[in-house]
Amino acid sequence: ARGIGMLDSHFVNSSGWPHSEHVTTAKDLSILIRLLVDKFPNFYEIFSERSFTYSKIRQGNRNPLLYKNIGADGLKTGYTKAAGYGLAASAVRDGRRLHLVVNGLNSVNQRSRESQRLLSWGFRAFGNYTLFKAGEKVSDANVWLGNEGTVPLLIEKPLTITIPRRSRRTMKVSVNYLGPLPAPIVNGQQIATLRIEAPDMVAIERPLIAGADVARKGFVGRLSAVLKHLLLGSSSN
């Protein structure tokens, strides 16, 4: 469990039967859902089966969301006296996948109603927004004592975020680095950080890399830049 990031879970059996030291959290279960969906798609598809027959006995899937026509394709219901009725679920709608974990509910019917309500609200209230494609230029950074006065800042991987739709207008995107950056700079070198902030969202940070080599000025060029800085207070080339 700890190996996949479930840091607040402790399992003492593989059956799920109650035990005083058998604990987990909603967050940890969401990590497990993501792992199942992303890494084990061949096994995950089993969770969407509505029934199976074994030894001539037909067993129906107890996940209520599979019968609601809301895009649900997994995962598992649960119940213990201490934790109440719970559900770990996942659903896809219009190419977007959401995970859901609920617990502590009082009945099978309440579990069904609340799970459907929360999942529908999630699809309605949140949106996926692609901010940058892989290798896209985000900004430029100032360079000190380089043959070029600036260097392009690129993001290596595509960045798509999920935020409340109402927060999109107040979202803030900033580029942070300690500048001007001293030359030389090597293409691909991490030199800045992209930060995304929005209400009701944990801030997201991604590294930015140099999009080009920037060589250091020769002696005369460096001397000229230093004198200009001392006389005029400018740190530009």
ROKE-667213 format. One record per residue (C-alpha): residue number from 1; residue in one letter; x, y, z. Coordinates in Angstrom, 3 decimals, decimal comma. Example, Ala and Ser with C-alpha at 12.3 -4.5 7.8 and 13.67 -1.06 7.14 Angstrom:
<torro><n>1</n><res>a</res><X>12,300</X><Y>-4,500</Y><Z>7,800</Z></torro>
<torro><n>2</n><res>s</res><X>13,670</X><Y>-1,060</Y><Z>7,140</Z></torro>
//
This chain:
<torro><n>1</n><res>a</res><X>0,000</X><Y>0,000</Y><Z>0,000</Z></torro>
<torro><n>2</n><res>r</res><X>2,745</X><Y>2,451</Y><Z>0,900</Z></torro>
<torro><n>3</n><res>g</res><X>4,539</X><Y>1,616</Y><Z>-2,317</Z></torro>
<torro><n>4</n><res>i</res><X>1,705</X><Y>3,122</Y><Z>-4,375</Z></torro>
<torro><n>5</n><res>g</res><X>1,200</X><Y>6,140</Y><Z>-2,109</Z></torro>
<torro><n>6</n><res>m</res><X>-1,508</X><Y>4,858</Y><Z>0,258</Z></torro>
<torro><n>7</n><res>l</res><X>0,292</X><Y>6,302</Y><Z>3,261</Z></torro>
<torro><n>8</n><res>d</res><X>-2,658</X><Y>6,298</Y><Z>5,672</Z></torro>
<torro><n>9</n><res>s</res><X>-3,731</X><Y>2,695</Y><Z>5,116</Z></torro>
<torro><n>10</n><res>h</res><X>-2,883</X><Y>-0,424</Y><Z>7,079</Z></torro>
<torro><n>11</n><res>f</res><X>-4,162</X><Y>-3,811</Y><Z>5,953</Z></torro>
<torro><n>12</n><res>v</res><X>-4,036</X><Y>-6,947</Y><Z>8,062</Z></torro>
<torro><n>13</n><res>n</res><X>-5,927</X><Y>-9,236</Y><Z>5,689</Z></torro>
<torro><n>14</n><res>s</res><X>-6,740</X><Y>-9,483</Y><Z>1,998</Z></torro>
<torro><n>15</n><res>s</res><X>-10,434</X><Y>-10,276</Y><Z>2,429</Z></torro>
<torro><n>16</n><res>g</res><X>-11,566</X><Y>-6,925</Y><Z>3,779</Z></torro>
<torro><n>17</n><res>w</res><X>-13,170</X><Y>-8,451</Y><Z>6,851</Z></torro>
<torro><n>18</n><res>p</res><X>-13,286</X><Y>-6,030</Y><Z>9,803</Z></torro>
<torro><n>19</n><res>h</res><X>-10,275</X><Y>-5,798</Y><Z>12,075</Z></torro>
<torro><n>20</n><res>s</res><X>-9,324</X><Y>-3,176</Y><Z>14,642</Z></torro>
<torro><n>21</n><res>e</res><X>-6,038</X><Y>-2,508</Y><Z>12,808</Z></torro>
<torro><n>22</n><res>h</res><X>-7,506</X><Y>-2,685</Y><Z>9,312</Z></torro>
<torro><n>23</n><res>v</res><X>-7,887</X><Y>0,965</Y><Z>8,222</Z></torro>
<torro><n>24</n><res>t</res><X>-7,825</X><Y>3,166</Y><Z>5,137</Z></torro>
<torro><n>25</n><res>t</res><X>-9,029</X><Y>6,589</Y><Z>3,986</Z></torro>
<torro><n>26</n><res>a</res><X>-11,115</X><Y>7,977</Y><Z>1,138</Z></torro>
<torro><n>27</n><res>k</res><X>-7,995</X><Y>9,576</Y><Z>-0,335</Z></torro>
<torro><n>28</n><res>d</res><X>-6,063</X><Y>6,313</Y><Z>-0,262</Z></torro>
<torro><n>29</n><res>l</res><X>-8,928</X><Y>4,456</Y><Z>-1,908</Z></torro>
<torro><n>30</n><res>s</res><X>-8,967</X><Y>7,056</Y><Z>-4,690</Z></torro>
<torro><n>31</n><res>i</res><X>-5,264</X><Y>6,335</Y><Z>-5,249</Z></torro>
<torro><n>32</n><res>l</res><X>-6,085</X><Y>2,645</Y><Z>-5,563</Z></torro>
<torro><n>33</n><res>i</res><X>-8,884</X><Y>3,396</Y><Z>-8,045</Z></torro>
<torro><n>34</n><res>r</res><X>-6,530</X><Y>5,418</Y><Z>-10,218</Z></torro>
<torro><n>35</n><res>l</res><X>-3,968</X><Y>2,623</Y><Z>-10,196</Z></torro>
<torro><n>36</n><res>l</res><X>-6,549</X><Y>0,021</Y><Z>-11,203</Z></torro>
<torro><n>37</n><res>v</res><X>-7,908</X><Y>2,165</Y><Z>-14,033</Z></torro>
<torro><n>38</n><res>d</res><X>-4,536</X><Y>3,268</Y><Z>-15,409</Z></torro>
<torro><n>39</n><res>k</res><X>-2,330</X><Y>0,225</Y><Z>-14,859</Z></torro>
<torro><n>40</n><res>f</res><X>-4,688</X><Y>-2,747</Y><Z>-14,984</Z></torro>
<torro><n>41</n><res>p</res><X>-7,364</X><Y>-2,019</Y><Z>-17,622</Z></torro>
<torro><n>42</n><res>n</res><X>-7,836</X><Y>-5,716</Y><Z>-18,422</Z></torro>
<torro><n>43</n><res>f</res><X>-8,721</X><Y>-6,442</Y><Z>-14,807</Z></torro>
<torro><n>44</n><res>y</res><X>-10,633</X><Y>-3,217</Y><Z>-14,282</Z></torro>
<torro><n>45</n><res>e</res><X>-13,203</X><Y>-4,055</Y><Z>-16,957</Z></torro>
<torro><n>46</n><res>i</res><X>-14,412</X><Y>-6,928</Y><Z>-14,762</Z></torro>
<torro><n>47</n><res>f</res><X>-15,902</X><Y>-4,377</Y><Z>-12,344</Z></torro>
<torro><n>48</n><res>s</res><X>-18,417</X><Y>-3,279</Y><Z>-14,992</Z></torro>
<torro><n>49</n><res>e</res><X>-19,995</X><Y>-6,729</Y><Z>-15,331</Z></torro>
<torro><n>50</n><res>r</res><X>-23,511</X><Y>-6,566</Y><Z>-13,931</Z></torro>
<torro><n>51</n><res>s</res><X>-23,639</X><Y>-10,235</Y><Z>-13,022</Z></torro>
<torro><n>52</n><res>f</res><X>-21,812</X><Y>-13,533</Y><Z>-13,217</Z></torro>
<torro><n>53</n><res>t</res><X>-22,751</X><Y>-17,151</Y><Z>-12,650</Z></torro>
<torro><n>54</n><res>y</res><X>-20,656</X><Y>-19,566</Y><Z>-10,651</Z></torro>
<torro><n>55</n><res>s</res><X>-21,652</X><Y>-23,107</Y><Z>-9,759</Z></torro>
<torro><n>56</n><res>k</res><X>-25,082</X><Y>-22,407</Y><Z>-11,277</Z></torro>
<torro><n>57</n><res>i</res><X>-25,616</X><Y>-19,498</Y><Z>-8,889</Z></torro>
<torro><n>58</n><res>r</res><X>-26,116</X><Y>-16,075</Y><Z>-10,431</Z></torro>
<torro><n>59</n><res>q</res><X>-24,638</X><Y>-13,144</Y><Z>-8,527</Z></torro>
<torro><n>60</n><res>g</res><X>-25,614</X><Y>-9,567</Y><Z>-9,359</Z></torro>
<torro><n>61</n><res>n</res><X>-23,206</X><Y>-6,647</Y><Z>-9,104</Z></torro>
<torro><n>62</n><res>r</res><X>-24,134</X><Y>-4,605</Y><Z>-6,019</Z></torro>
<torro><n>63</n><res>n</res><X>-22,728</X><Y>-1,345</Y><Z>-7,385</Z></torro>
<torro><n>64</n><res>p</res><X>-25,895</X><Y>0,776</Y><Z>-7,774</Z></torro>
<torro><n>65</n><res>l</res><X>-24,299</X><Y>3,231</Y><Z>-10,208</Z></torro>
<torro><n>66</n><res>l</res><X>-23,946</X><Y>0,594</Y><Z>-12,927</Z></torro>
<torro><n>67</n><res>y</res><X>-27,714</X><Y>0,685</Y><Z>-13,386</Z></torro>
<torro><n>68</n><res>k</res><X>-28,106</X><Y>4,498</Y><Z>-13,481</Z></torro>
<torro><n>69</n><res>n</res><X>-26,918</X><Y>5,147</Y><Z>-17,053</Z></torro>
<torro><n>70</n><res>i</res><X>-24,431</X><Y>7,788</Y><Z>-15,876</Z></torro>
<torro><n>71</n><res>g</res><X>-21,232</X><Y>6,283</Y><Z>-17,287</Z></torro>
<torro><n>72</n><res>a</res><X>-20,210</X><Y>4,266</Y><Z>-14,221</Z></torro>
<torro><n>73</n><res>d</res><X>-18,011</X><Y>1,229</Y><Z>-14,907</Z></torro>
<torro><n>74</n><res>g</res><X>-16,796</X><Y>0,236</Y><Z>-11,415</Z></torro>
<torro><n>75</n><res>l</res><X>-15,884</X><Y>-0,503</Y><Z>-8,681</Z></torro>
<torro><n>76</n><res>k</res><X>-16,877</X><Y>-1,909</Y><Z>-5,308</Z></torro>
<torro><n>77</n><res>t</res><X>-19,423</X><Y>-1,511</Y><Z>-2,538</Z></torro>
<torro><n>78</n><res>g</res><X>-18,541</X><Y>-2,079</Y><Z>1,089</Z></torro>
<torro><n>79</n><res>y</res><X>-20,054</X><Y>-2,296</Y><Z>4,533</Z></torro>
<torro><n>80</n><res>t</res><X>-18,832</X><Y>-2,731</Y><Z>8,076</Z></torro>
<torro><n>81</n><res>k</res><X>-20,580</X><Y>-1,910</Y><Z>11,318</Z></torro>
<torro><n>82</n><res>a</res><X>-17,898</X><Y>0,645</Y><Z>12,171</Z></torro>
<torro><n>83</n><res>a</res><X>-17,676</X><Y>2,327</Y><Z>8,754</Z></torro>
<torro><n>84</n><res>g</res><X>-21,255</X><Y>2,042</Y><Z>7,530</Z></torro>
<torro><n>85</n><res>y</res><X>-22,192</X><Y>1,696</Y><Z>3,868</Z></torro>
<torro><n>86</n><res>g</res><X>-19,579</X><Y>2,823</Y><Z>1,364</Z></torro>
<torro><n>87</n><res>l</res><X>-18,708</X><Y>2,796</Y><Z>-2,314</Z></torro>
<torro><n>88</n><res>a</res><X>-15,580</X><Y>3,238</Y><Z>-4,400</Z></torro>
<torro><n>89</n><res>a</res><X>-16,659</X><Y>4,110</Y><Z>-7,933</Z></torro>
<torro><n>90</n><res>s</res><X>-15,491</X><Y>5,507</Y><Z>-11,242</Z></torro>
<torro><n>91</n><res>a</res><X>-17,345</X><Y>6,834</Y><Z>-14,268</Z></torro>
<torro><n>92</n><res>v</res><X>-16,641</X><Y>8,263</Y><Z>-17,724</Z></torro>
<torro><n>93</n><res>r</res><X>-18,717</X><Y>10,926</Y><Z>-19,434</Z></torro>
<torro><n>94</n><res>d</res><X>-17,774</X><Y>12,817</Y><Z>-22,610</Z></torro>
<torro><n>95</n><res>g</res><X>-14,201</X><Y>11,579</Y><Z>-22,354</Z></torro>
<torro><n>96</n><res>r</res><X>-13,777</X><Y>12,666</Y><Z>-18,718</Z></torro>
<torro><n>97</n><res>r</res><X>-13,279</X><Y>10,196</Y><Z>-15,893</Z></torro>
<torro><n>98</n><res>l</res><X>-14,131</X><Y>10,930</Y><Z>-12,272</Z></torro>
<torro><n>99</n><res>h</res><X>-13,449</X><Y>8,801</Y><Z>-9,209</Z></torro>
<torro><n>100</n><res>l</res><X>-15,763</X><Y>8,713</Y><Z>-6,204</Z></torro>
<torro><n>101</n><res>v</res><X>-15,304</X><Y>7,422</Y><Z>-2,666</Z></torro>
<torro><n>102</n><res>v</res><X>-18,093</X><Y>7,652</Y><Z>-0,073</Z></torro>
<torro><n>103</n><res>n</res><X>-18,405</X><Y>6,055</Y><Z>3,330</Z></torro>
<torro><n>104</n><res>g</res><X>-20,339</X><Y>6,272</Y><Z>6,571</Z></torro>
<torro><n>105</n><res>l</res><X>-23,791</X><Y>6,140</Y><Z>4,970</Z></torro>
<torro><n>106</n><res>n</res><X>-26,740</X><Y>4,668</Y><Z>6,822</Z></torro>
<torro><n>107</n><res>s</res><X>-28,336</X><Y>2,375</Y><Z>4,270</Z></torro>
<torro><n>108</n><res>v</res><X>-28,091</X><Y>0,813</Y><Z>0,824</Z></torro>
<torro><n>109</n><res>n</res><X>-30,599</X><Y>3,338</Y><Z>-0,520</Z></torro>
<torro><n>110</n><res>q</res><X>-28,735</X><Y>6,315</Y><Z>0,910</Z></torro>
<torro><n>111</n><res>r</res><X>-25,500</X><Y>4,997</Y><Z>-0,577</Z></torro>
<torro><n>112</n><res>s</res><X>-27,156</X><Y>4,786</Y><Z>-3,981</Z></torro>
<torro><n>113</n><res>r</res><X>-28,705</X><Y>8,270</Y><Z>-3,822</Z></torro>
<torro><n>114</n><res>e</res><X>-25,661</X><Y>10,091</Y><Z>-2,460</Z></torro>
<torro><n>115</n><res>s</res><X>-23,239</X><Y>8,389</Y><Z>-4,835</Z></torro>
<torro><n>116</n><res>q</res><X>-25,301</X><Y>9,333</Y><Z>-7,870</Z></torro>
<torro><n>117</n><res>r</res><X>-25,809</X><Y>12,882</Y><Z>-6,605</Z></torro>
<torro><n>118</n><res>l</res><X>-22,108</X><Y>13,481</Y><Z>-5,930</Z></torro>
<torro><n>119</n><res>l</res><X>-20,953</X><Y>11,971</Y><Z>-9,204</Z></torro>
<torro><n>120</n><res>s</res><X>-23,466</X><Y>13,992</Y><Z>-11,223</Z></torro>
<torro><n>121</n><res>w</res><X>-22,420</X><Y>17,141</Y><Z>-9,374</Z></torro>
<torro><n>122</n><res>g</res><X>-18,761</X><Y>16,422</Y><Z>-10,110</Z></torro>
<torro><n>123</n><res>f</res><X>-19,364</X><Y>16,190</Y><Z>-13,858</Z></torro>
<torro><n>124</n><res>r</res><X>-21,546</X><Y>19,289</Y><Z>-13,800</Z></torro>
<torro><n>125</n><res>a</res><X>-19,441</X><Y>21,553</Y><Z>-11,569</Z></torro>
<torro><n>126</n><res>f</res><X>-15,907</X><Y>20,676</Y><Z>-12,713</Z></torro>
<torro><n>127</n><res>g</res><X>-14,204</X><Y>20,884</Y><Z>-16,077</Z></torro>
<torro><n>128</n><res>n</res><X>-10,963</X><Y>19,718</Y><Z>-17,681</Z></torro>
<torro><n>129</n><res>y</res><X>-8,864</X><Y>22,476</Y><Z>-19,218</Z></torro>
<torro><n>130</n><res>t</res><X>-5,733</X><Y>21,934</Y><Z>-21,301</Z></torro>
<torro><n>131</n><res>l</res><X>-3,394</X><Y>24,840</Y><Z>-20,599</Z></torro>
<torro><n>132</n><res>f</res><X>-0,235</X><Y>23,791</Y><Z>-22,426</Z></torro>
<torro><n>133</n><res>k</res><X>0,830</X><Y>21,108</Y><Z>-24,872</Z></torro>
<torro><n>134</n><res>a</res><X>4,070</X><Y>19,155</Y><Z>-24,483</Z></torro>
<torro><n>135</n><res>g</res><X>7,040</X><Y>21,281</Y><Z>-25,528</Z></torro>
<torro><n>136</n><res>e</res><X>4,985</X><Y>24,469</Y><Z>-25,734</Z></torro>
<torro><n>137</n><res>k</res><X>6,596</X><Y>27,804</Y><Z>-24,918</Z></torro>
<torro><n>138</n><res>v</res><X>5,183</X><Y>29,297</Y><Z>-21,727</Z></torro>
<torro><n>139</n><res>s</res><X>7,235</X><Y>32,486</Y><Z>-21,419</Z></torro>
<torro><n>140</n><res>d</res><X>10,733</X><Y>33,969</Y><Z>-21,704</Z></torro>
<torro><n>141</n><res>a</res><X>13,288</X><Y>34,431</Y><Z>-18,934</Z></torro>
<torro><n>142</n><res>n</res><X>15,829</X><Y>37,236</Y><Z>-18,765</Z></torro>
<torro><n>143</n><res>v</res><X>19,482</X><Y>36,197</Y><Z>-19,061</Z></torro>
<torro><n>144</n><res>w</res><X>22,521</X><Y>37,929</Y><Z>-17,517</Z></torro>
<torro><n>145</n><res>l</res><X>25,821</X><Y>38,059</Y><Z>-19,401</Z></torro>
<torro><n>146</n><res>g</res><X>24,578</X><Y>35,842</Y><Z>-22,219</Z></torro>
<torro><n>147</n><res>n</res><X>24,829</X><Y>36,159</Y><Z>-25,984</Z></torro>
<torro><n>148</n><res>e</res><X>21,024</X><Y>36,350</Y><Z>-25,921</Z></torro>
<torro><n>149</n><res>g</res><X>19,060</X><Y>38,582</Y><Z>-23,589</Z></torro>
<torro><n>150</n><res>t</res><X>16,313</X><Y>36,015</Y><Z>-23,013</Z></torro>
<torro><n>151</n><res>v</res><X>15,758</X><Y>32,274</Y><Z>-23,172</Z></torro>
<torro><n>152</n><res>p</res><X>12,429</X><Y>30,570</Y><Z>-23,962</Z></torro>
<torro><n>153</n><res>l</res><X>10,801</X><Y>28,586</Y><Z>-21,154</Z></torro>
<torro><n>154</n><res>l</res><X>9,166</X><Y>25,327</Y><Z>-22,242</Z></torro>
<torro><n>155</n><res>i</res><X>6,962</X><Y>22,830</Y><Z>-20,455</Z></torro>
<torro><n>156</n><res>e</res><X>8,020</X><Y>19,231</Y><Z>-21,067</Z></torro>
<torro><n>157</n><res>k</res><X>4,700</X><Y>17,436</Y><Z>-20,553</Z></torro>
<torro><n>158</n><res>p</res><X>1,155</X><Y>18,462</Y><Z>-21,470</Z></torro>
<torro><n>159</n><res>l</res><X>-0,726</X><Y>20,162</Y><Z>-18,657</Z></torro>
<torro><n>160</n><res>t</res><X>-4,446</X><Y>19,523</Y><Z>-18,246</Z></torro>
<torro><n>161</n><res>i</res><X>-6,096</X><Y>20,496</Y><Z>-14,985</Z></torro>
<torro><n>162</n><res>t</res><X>-9,481</X><Y>19,779</Y><Z>-13,440</Z></torro>
<torro><n>163</n><res>i</res><X>-10,964</X><Y>22,740</Y><Z>-11,586</Z></torro>
<torro><n>164</n><res>p</res><X>-14,397</X><Y>24,089</Y><Z>-10,672</Z></torro>
<torro><n>165</n><res>r</res><X>-15,883</X><Y>25,747</Y><Z>-13,742</Z></torro>
<torro><n>166</n><res>r</res><X>-16,587</X><Y>28,903</Y><Z>-11,749</Z></torro>
<torro><n>167</n><res>s</res><X>-12,892</X><Y>29,179</Y><Z>-10,826</Z></torro>
<torro><n>168</n><res>r</res><X>-11,631</X><Y>29,360</Y><Z>-14,398</Z></torro>
<torro><n>169</n><res>r</res><X>-12,070</X><Y>33,127</Y><Z>-14,686</Z></torro>
<torro><n>170</n><res>t</res><X>-10,047</X><Y>33,783</Y><Z>-11,533</Z></torro>
<torro><n>171</n><res>m</res><X>-7,310</X><Y>31,250</Y><Z>-12,260</Z></torro>
<torro><n>172</n><res>k</res><X>-3,786</X><Y>32,678</Y><Z>-11,968</Z></torro>
<torro><n>173</n><res>v</res><X>-0,818</X><Y>31,412</Y><Z>-13,983</Z></torro>
<torro><n>174</n><res>s</res><X>2,643</X><Y>32,590</Y><Z>-12,939</Z></torro>
<torro><n>175</n><res>v</res><X>6,240</X><Y>31,815</Y><Z>-13,905</Z></torro>
<torro><n>176</n><res>n</res><X>8,780</X><Y>31,923</Y><Z>-11,093</Z></torro>
<torro><n>177</n><res>y</res><X>12,563</X><Y>32,007</Y><Z>-11,322</Z></torro>
<torro><n>178</n><res>l</res><X>15,439</X><Y>33,839</Y><Z>-9,660</Z></torro>
<torro><n>179</n><res>g</res><X>16,527</X><Y>36,169</Y><Z>-12,404</Z></torro>
<torro><n>180</n><res>p</res><X>18,123</X><Y>37,338</Y><Z>-14,442</Z></torro>
<torro><n>181</n><res>l</res><X>19,516</X><Y>33,872</Y><Z>-15,069</Z></torro>
<torro><n>182</n><res>p</res><X>23,307</X><Y>33,782</Y><Z>-15,391</Z></torro>
<torro><n>183</n><res>a</res><X>24,737</X><Y>32,414</Y><Z>-18,625</Z></torro>
<torro><n>184</n><res>p</res><X>25,684</X><Y>29,869</Y><Z>-19,783</Z></torro>
<torro><n>185</n><res>i</res><X>22,344</X><Y>28,055</Y><Z>-20,001</Z></torro>
<torro><n>186</n><res>v</res><X>21,979</X><Y>24,582</Y><Z>-21,477</Z></torro>
<torro><n>187</n><res>n</res><X>19,029</X><Y>23,554</Y><Z>-23,621</Z></torro>
<torro><n>188</n><res>g</res><X>16,757</X><Y>21,330</Y><Z>-21,498</Z></torro>
<torro><n>189</n><res>q</res><X>18,047</X><Y>22,687</Y><Z>-18,190</Z></torro>
<torro><n>190</n><res>q</res><X>15,346</X><Y>23,225</Y><Z>-15,556</Z></torro>
<torro><n>191</n><res>i</res><X>15,435</X><Y>26,921</Y><Z>-14,750</Z></torro>
<torro><n>192</n><res>a</res><X>11,939</X><Y>27,994</Y><Z>-13,703</Z></torro>
<torro><n>193</n><res>t</res><X>8,634</X><Y>26,849</Y><Z>-12,232</Z></torro>
<torro><n>194</n><res>l</res><X>5,111</X><Y>27,235</Y><Z>-13,563</Z></torro>
<torro><n>195</n><res>r</res><X>2,467</X><Y>27,749</Y><Z>-10,860</Z></torro>
<torro><n>196</n><res>i</res><X>-1,300</X><Y>27,451</Y><Z>-11,342</Z></torro>
<torro><n>197</n><res>e</res><X>-3,627</X><Y>28,840</Y><Z>-8,664</Z></torro>
<torro><n>198</n><res>a</res><X>-7,410</X><Y>29,013</Y><Z>-8,483</Z></torro>
<torro><n>199</n><res>p</res><X>-10,031</X><Y>29,192</Y><Z>-5,732</Z></torro>
<torro><n>200</n><res>d</res><X>-11,008</X><Y>25,829</Y><Z>-4,227</Z></torro>
<torro><n>201</n><res>m</res><X>-7,969</X><Y>24,154</Y><Z>-5,778</Z></torro>
<torro><n>202</n><res>v</res><X>-4,604</X><Y>23,050</Y><Z>-4,440</Z></torro>
<torro><n>203</n><res>a</res><X>-1,885</X><Y>24,982</Y><Z>-6,269</Z></torro>
<torro><n>204</n><res>i</res><X>-0,182</X><Y>23,074</Y><Z>-9,091</Z></torro>
<torro><n>205</n><res>e</res><X>3,501</X><Y>23,496</Y><Z>-9,933</Z></torro>
<torro><n>206</n><res>r</res><X>5,374</X><Y>22,178</Y><Z>-12,963</Z></torro>
<torro><n>207</n><res>p</res><X>9,057</X><Y>22,577</Y><Z>-13,939</Z></torro>
<torro><n>208</n><res>l</res><X>10,011</X><Y>24,699</Y><Z>-16,938</Z></torro>
<torro><n>209</n><res>i</res><X>13,119</X><Y>24,037</Y><Z>-18,996</Z></torro>
<torro><n>210</n><res>a</res><X>15,312</X><Y>26,154</Y><Z>-21,232</Z></torro>
<torro><n>211</n><res>g</res><X>14,302</X><Y>25,925</Y><Z>-24,869</Z></torro>
<torro><n>212</n><res>a</res><X>17,736</X><Y>26,847</Y><Z>-26,232</Z></torro>
<torro><n>213</n><res>d</res><X>21,421</X><Y>27,092</Y><Z>-25,397</Z></torro>
<torro><n>214</n><res>v</res><X>22,615</X><Y>30,520</Y><Z>-24,323</Z></torro>
<torro><n>215</n><res>a</res><X>26,382</X><Y>30,950</Y><Z>-24,350</Z></torro>
<torro><n>216</n><res>r</res><X>28,193</X><Y>33,316</Y><Z>-22,046</Z></torro>
<torro><n>217</n><res>k</res><X>29,427</X><Y>36,608</Y><Z>-23,481</Z></torro>
<torro><n>218</n><res>g</res><X>33,109</X><Y>37,057</Y><Z>-24,121</Z></torro>
<torro><n>219</n><res>f</res><X>35,286</X><Y>39,148</Y><Z>-21,829</Z></torro>
<torro><n>220</n><res>v</res><X>34,575</X><Y>42,448</Y><Z>-23,592</Z></torro>
<torro><n>221</n><res>g</res><X>30,849</X><Y>41,810</Y><Z>-23,672</Z></torro>
<torro><n>222</n><res>r</res><X>30,761</X><Y>40,891</Y><Z>-19,986</Z></torro>
<torro><n>223</n><res>l</res><X>32,797</X><Y>43,970</Y><Z>-19,061</Z></torro>
<torro><n>224</n><res>s</res><X>30,450</X><Y>46,208</Y><Z>-21,048</Z></torro>
<torro><n>225</n><res>a</res><X>27,374</X><Y>44,677</Y><Z>-19,399</Z></torro>
<torro><n>226</n><res>v</res><X>28,842</X><Y>45,047</Y><Z>-15,899</Z></torro>
<torro><n>227</n><res>l</res><X>29,771</X><Y>48,694</Y><Z>-16,485</Z></torro>
<torro><n>228</n><res>k</res><X>26,307</X><Y>49,393</Y><Z>-17,862</Z></torro>
<torro><n>229</n><res>h</res><X>24,791</X><Y>47,803</Y><Z>-14,783</Z></torro>
<torro><n>230</n><res>l</res><X>26,993</X><Y>49,841</Y><Z>-12,429</Z></torro>
<torro><n>231</n><res>l</res><X>26,338</X><Y>53,121</Y><Z>-14,218</Z></torro>
<torro><n>232</n><res>l</res><X>22,706</X><Y>52,736</Y><Z>-15,237</Z></torro>
<torro><n>233</n><res>g</res><X>21,428</X><Y>50,037</Y><Z>-12,895</Z></torro>
<torro><n>234</n><res>s</res><X>20,409</X><Y>47,843</Y><Z>-15,807</Z></torro>
<torro><n>235</n><res>s</res><X>20,874</X><Y>44,083</Y><Z>-15,714</Z></torro>
<torro><n>236</n><res>s</res><X>20,070</X><Y>43,595</Y><Z>-19,389</Z></torro>
<torro><n>237</n><res>n</res><X>22,616</X><Y>42,695</Y><Z>-22,037</Z></torro>
//
